[in-house]
Amino acid sequence: MLNSPEPRRASALRLIRFLRLVYAVPLGLAIAGVVGGFVLDYGWYIAAGSVGFSLAIMALTLGSVARSMRGNASPQSMRFVQQHGDRALAKIERLKTTGAQVNDAYVTELKLVVAPPDETAYRATARELIHPVRSAAYQPGTVVVVRHSPRYPGVVAVDADPPREWTQRPWQAGIIGEERTPEPEARLGNAVGRLAMTVVSTVVVAVALLVPIRDDVLGQLISPPDLFSAEDLRAGIAKLSAESERFEDLTVEPDQLRATIPGAYLSYRGGTVKRDSSGAGKPDKQFAANEVNFAAIPGLVASFGGDPADARVSVRREDVGITMTVRSANDGNRQLVADAQGVPALTADAFTENGFRQVAESLTKLSGRPEAYEAIIRADHVEFQVPGPGPGTSDDYDWYRGRLVEHRPSPIQPDPGAPLFALSELSPKALPAILAKVNERMPGFPRDKVSVALRQNDGTWSLTTSVQDEYGRGIEVTASPDGSTVAVMPTR
């Protein structure tokens, strides 16, 4: 006789199954953990993600076992038979494992002869999770109690806890009819529907879990700011300045700002500032935001060239003052240095007329001294020794290619009454003339090994360089400061 209509399941259980929450909740936790923890660096989301991954693996494993257990039967038919099916005796004809395993138990396929009390016996297949310890109870010829239903022909489930009266019934099969198999489920349509519902529910769960940090999600992942644009950078600096008036260093990246302040680290991403504790501060390295022209950074990044996404701009106080240095994240040898106002360091060649003119003007302007006791000139380094702030003292101003000018007291102070040379009388044409003579007399000599000194000898100022090749042969080239005369003398 047919079973009564399937009873209504609890609404909560139906909702959980319909929304696929068994899979959606762990997957949503895992996604929220990745986004909030590993991408946005919130520690508690890392913990949530770890739990989500563990539960997702467990749910997927159990789901795989459940699918293996029901074989070709639909989930609905298997649930109905297990809960509301009629009991019958069945004899095991043969068995084989499916390959699926949970711990030490194996999903085993049982070939049965099912003998309902009021129906013709028939053959069917059931699946059971069998531990090796219980394998003796499932050998061929063993009689077990099963559940089945005419509503779902061919769907058979072993009764895990049958009444005693059923276990004591004698086996009677009689004529065995044809084999019954479950009606095939519309797998493609159902699978697509279940997958779609799982995806939708997973997204809803993940979004709900990310609501507490929605500003970071929106600001960093969905519409991240471009901190190499003047407006977004200005907003980010304002947020950091609201946290601290003093900085020890500040790094600008395309999508975030990082700063060290007295006693803490700050980071700014997507409109949100985070603070982490740090050690003692360095007062001598601190600077205020209003000491730096941050508006110059977009122009410096553009001048640096390459992909802006690879650029990093660090702002810090060095011995030469506050510097802004643009570096490549992929090429540590590339950099562009500028001062606090965004004026880039010179990258000139001091042995060219224009290059030396630029370097000399820069050193003279920074030192405020139009005269020098001495000058040393190389292609990538120029040093002026100029009068210091006190009587009989001197300071060195050094330019290195691509770096800001360095200033320090001279290690060797001038003699009392030492003469001074008016730097305006040093012609930029004199240096190319000296280099030309070196190339003429010693072809191929590396120009980066040439060093020219401006000194007074016997009451006369001159530019002099001495060079020597690997065989000990050398020359000394002397030129007047205005470049009008150039003399060459062998040194061997």
Secondary structure, 3 states (H helix, E strand, C coil): CCCCCCCCCCHHHHHHHHHCHHHHHHHHHHHHHHHHHHHCCCHHHHHHHHHHHHHHHHHHHHHHHHHHHHCCCCHHHHHHHHHHCEEEEEEEEEEEEEEEEECCEEEEEEEEEEECCCCCEEEEEEEEEECHHHHHHHCCCCEEEEEECCCCCCCEEECCCCCHHHHCCCCCCCCECCCCCCCCCCHHHHHHHHHHHHHHHHHHHHHHHHHHHHHHHHHHHHCCCCCCCHHHHHHHHHHHHHHCCEECEEEECCCCEEEEECCEEEEEECCEEEEEECCCCCHHHCEEHHHCCHHHHHHHHHHHCCCHHHEEEEEEEECCEEEEEEEECCCCCCEEEEECCCCECCCCCCCCHHHHHHHHHHHHHHHCCCEECEEEECCCEEEEEEECCCCCCEEEEEEECCCCCEEEECCCCCCCCCCCEEHHHCCCCHHHHHHHHHHHHCCCCCHHHCCEEEEEECCEEEEEEEEECCCCCEEEEEECCCCCCEEEEECC
